[in-house]
Amino acid sequence: MMYRYGISYYTAEEDGRKPQSGLDVRLLRPGADWQTGIPLIETGKSGYYECLIKEEKDCGFYEIWDNRNDPNGSFSGKYCTIGKLDARGLQDRCIYSNHIEDGAVTATKIAKESISAIHLDNSTFKLSKLQHEIQNEYRGTGDKTQQSPARTKEDKFIFHKLYQEYDEMPFVQISNMCDSHLFIDNLKLDKNMVTVTLGIAMPGEGEVAKYQILAIATDKP
């Protein structure tokens, strides 16, 4: 897709607007040098300057510079966005959950891979926005006894299947609630189902394993 951007320069006189012809006008990425800017070409002596953006990689946020006050170019105080907005036009912590929910931030407006964690407000992703589940020992089965809950003195491992389906491996955390040492030995994702293998080490006085498992993943669209 091709984009055309144009801007007019003029001064206000008593008898109307007078075009400012013969300027050097360029589009610069924030922090870029004057020499690397995209030049805008004047149409005749109209004071109207424009450029063509032919590739998607050149779209996004720009500062408008000119040589009115400095022959080496200076920032005019104006900005423009050509095509989809990219990361250069996003301030840190500027995206809130309501911007996503009301459609202000969509794939048609924001360039691919432009948004990172630094652009998101800390309150954007709450637990209610994430796929998550909490389970306990009654979902796990001992490797030797095949009992649920597993027996800490007889079993070496506990096979624990999560209820929900996941598109990618979730973050999994165990909270041990017994006097045996329990640890996550392995995580396996197979056909969107997750199996957590817990290991049992240094069995304590209690005969059954007691624990909770928390699994968190990004919510499905």
C-alpha positions as CSV (number, residue, x, y, z in Angstrom):
1,M,0.0,0.0,0.0
2,M,1.3,3.5,-0.9
3,Y,0.8,6.5,1.3
4,R,1.0,10.2,0.3
5,Y,1.8,12.9,3.0
6,G,1.7,16.6,2.4
7,I,1.9,19.8,4.4
8,S,1.5,23.5,3.5
9,Y,3.8,26.3,4.7
10,Y,2.5,29.9,4.6
11,T,2.6,33.2,6.5
12,A,-0.5,35.2,7.4
13,E,-0.4,38.6,5.7
14,E,-3.0,41.4,5.6
15,D,-4.1,40.5,2.2
16,G,-4.3,36.8,2.9
17,R,-1.9,33.8,3.2
18,K,1.4,33.9,1.5
19,P,3.1,30.6,0.6
20,Q,6.5,29.9,2.0
21,S,8.4,28.5,-1.0
22,G,11.9,27.1,-1.3
23,L,12.0,25.4,2.1
24,D,13.7,22.1,2.9
25,V,11.2,20.0,4.7
26,R,11.9,16.5,6.0
27,L,10.3,13.7,8.0
28,L,12.5,12.4,10.8
29,R,12.1,9.5,13.2
30,P,12.5,10.7,16.8
31,G,16.2,10.9,17.6
32,A,17.3,10.6,13.9
33,D,19.7,13.0,12.1
34,W,18.6,15.7,9.7
35,Q,20.6,14.0,6.9
36,T,18.6,10.8,7.2
37,G,15.2,12.5,7.0
38,I,12.7,11.8,4.2
39,P,12.5,14.9,2.0
40,L,9.2,16.5,1.1
41,I,9.2,17.9,-2.5
42,E,7.4,21.2,-3.2
43,T,4.8,21.4,-5.9
44,G,5.9,24.3,-8.0
45,K,6.2,27.4,-5.8
46,S,3.0,26.7,-3.9
47,G,4.4,26.2,-0.5
48,Y,2.9,22.7,-0.5
49,Y,5.4,19.9,0.2
50,E,4.7,16.2,-0.1
51,C,6.3,12.8,-0.2
52,L,5.3,9.2,-1.0
53,I,5.8,6.3,1.4
54,K,5.9,3.1,-0.7
55,E,6.9,0.5,1.9
56,E,5.2,-0.6,5.1
57,K,8.5,-0.4,7.0
58,D,8.7,3.3,6.4
59,C,5.2,3.9,7.9
60,G,4.7,5.1,11.4
61,F,5.4,8.1,13.6
62,Y,7.5,11.1,12.4
63,E,8.7,14.5,13.5
64,I,8.4,17.3,10.9
65,W,11.6,19.3,10.5
66,D,12.5,22.3,8.2
67,N,15.2,24.8,7.6
68,R,13.2,28.0,8.4
69,N,15.3,28.8,11.5
70,D,18.4,26.7,11.0
71,P,20.1,25.8,7.6
72,N,20.9,22.4,9.1
73,G,17.3,21.8,10.0
74,S,15.3,22.0,13.3
75,F,12.2,20.5,14.7
76,S,9.1,22.4,13.6
77,G,7.0,21.4,16.6
78,K,4.7,19.3,14.4
79,Y,4.3,15.5,14.2
80,C,2.6,13.2,11.8
81,T,1.6,9.5,11.6
82,I,1.7,7.8,8.2
83,G,-0.1,4.4,7.9
84,K,-0.2,2.4,11.1
85,L,1.2,3.8,14.3
86,D,4.5,2.2,15.4
87,A,6.4,2.0,18.7
88,R,8.1,5.4,18.1
89,G,4.8,7.1,18.6
90,L,3.9,5.3,21.9
91,Q,4.9,6.7,25.2
92,D,5.8,4.4,28.1
93,R,2.8,3.1,30.1
94,C,0.3,4.8,27.7
95,I,-2.0,1.8,26.9
96,Y,-4.7,1.0,29.5
97,S,-7.2,-1.9,29.5
98,N,-10.0,0.4,28.3
99,H,-8.0,1.3,25.2
100,I,-8.1,-2.4,24.2
101,E,-11.7,-3.1,25.2
102,D,-13.2,-0.1,23.4
103,G,-11.2,-0.7,20.2
104,A,-8.8,2.2,20.4
105,V,-5.9,-0.2,20.1
106,T,-6.5,-2.7,17.3
107,A,-4.4,-4.5,14.6
108,T,-5.7,-2.1,12.0
109,K,-4.3,0.9,13.8
110,I,-1.1,-0.4,15.4
111,A,1.8,-1.8,13.4
112,K,2.8,-5.4,13.9
113,E,5.1,-6.1,16.9
114,S,5.1,-2.4,18.0
115,I,3.6,-2.9,21.5
116,S,5.9,-4.2,24.2
117,A,5.5,-4.5,28.0
118,I,6.9,-1.0,28.5
119,H,4.0,0.5,26.6
120,L,1.4,-1.1,28.9
121,D,0.1,0.5,32.1
122,N,0.7,-1.7,35.1
123,S,-3.1,-2.1,35.6
124,T,-3.7,-3.3,32.0
125,F,-3.5,-7.0,32.7
126,K,-5.3,-8.2,35.8
127,L,-5.8,-11.8,36.9
128,S,-9.3,-11.6,35.4
129,K,-7.7,-10.9,32.0
130,L,-5.5,-14.0,32.2
131,Q,-6.3,-17.7,31.8
132,H,-5.7,-19.3,35.2
133,E,-6.6,-22.1,37.4
134,I,-5.9,-23.3,41.0
135,Q,-6.0,-27.0,41.9
136,N,-5.0,-29.2,44.8
137,E,-3.7,-32.7,45.6
138,Y,-7.0,-34.4,44.7
139,R,-6.2,-33.9,41.0
140,G,-2.8,-35.7,41.3
141,T,-2.2,-39.4,41.1
142,G,0.8,-41.3,42.6
143,D,3.1,-43.1,40.2
144,K,3.2,-46.4,42.2
145,T,0.0,-46.4,44.3
146,Q,-2.2,-44.8,41.6
147,Q,-4.0,-43.1,44.5
148,S,-5.2,-39.6,44.8
149,P,-3.9,-37.8,46.8
150,A,-0.5,-39.5,46.3
151,R,1.3,-41.3,49.2
152,T,4.5,-39.5,50.2
153,K,6.2,-42.7,51.6
154,E,5.4,-44.9,48.7
155,D,5.2,-42.7,45.6
156,K,8.2,-41.0,44.0
157,F,6.2,-38.9,41.5
158,I,2.8,-37.3,41.2
159,F,1.1,-36.9,37.8
160,H,-1.2,-33.9,37.9
161,K,-3.3,-33.0,34.9
162,L,-4.7,-29.5,34.6
163,Y,-8.3,-29.0,33.7
164,Q,-8.1,-26.3,31.1
165,E,-6.7,-26.4,27.6
166,Y,-3.7,-24.1,26.7
167,D,-2.4,-22.9,23.4
168,E,1.1,-22.6,25.0
169,M,2.8,-23.7,28.2
170,P,1.5,-21.8,31.1
171,F,3.4,-20.5,34.1
172,V,3.0,-23.1,36.9
173,Q,3.8,-22.7,40.5
174,I,3.4,-25.1,43.4
175,S,2.6,-24.2,47.0
176,N,3.7,-27.1,49.3
177,M,1.3,-27.7,52.2
178,C,2.8,-30.8,53.8
179,D,6.1,-31.6,55.5
180,S,7.5,-33.6,52.5
181,H,9.6,-31.8,50.0
182,L,7.6,-31.5,46.8
183,F,9.0,-30.0,43.6
184,I,8.1,-29.6,39.9
185,D,10.0,-32.3,38.0
186,N,8.5,-31.8,34.5
187,L,5.9,-30.0,32.5
188,K,4.4,-31.4,29.3
189,L,2.0,-29.8,26.8
190,D,0.3,-32.3,24.6
191,K,-2.8,-31.5,22.4
192,N,-3.5,-28.4,24.5
193,M,-3.5,-30.4,27.8
194,V,-0.8,-29.9,30.4
195,T,0.6,-32.6,32.7
196,V,2.6,-31.4,35.7
197,T,4.9,-34.0,37.1
198,L,5.7,-33.4,40.8
199,G,8.6,-35.1,42.5
200,I,8.6,-36.2,46.2
201,A,11.8,-36.0,48.1
202,M,12.6,-36.3,51.9
203,P,9.1,-37.7,52.9
204,G,7.9,-36.3,56.2
205,E,5.6,-37.6,58.9
206,G,2.4,-37.0,56.8
207,E,1.3,-39.9,54.7
208,V,-0.4,-38.0,51.9
209,A,0.9,-35.1,49.7
210,K,-0.9,-31.8,50.2
211,Y,-0.3,-28.9,47.8
212,Q,-1.9,-26.3,45.5
213,I,-0.9,-25.6,41.9
214,L,-1.4,-22.3,40.2
215,A,-1.3,-22.1,36.4
216,I,-1.3,-18.8,34.5
217,A,-1.3,-18.1,30.8
218,T,-2.3,-15.3,28.5
219,D,-6.0,-15.4,27.8
220,K,-7.3,-16.8,24.5
221,P,-8.6,-14.1,22.1
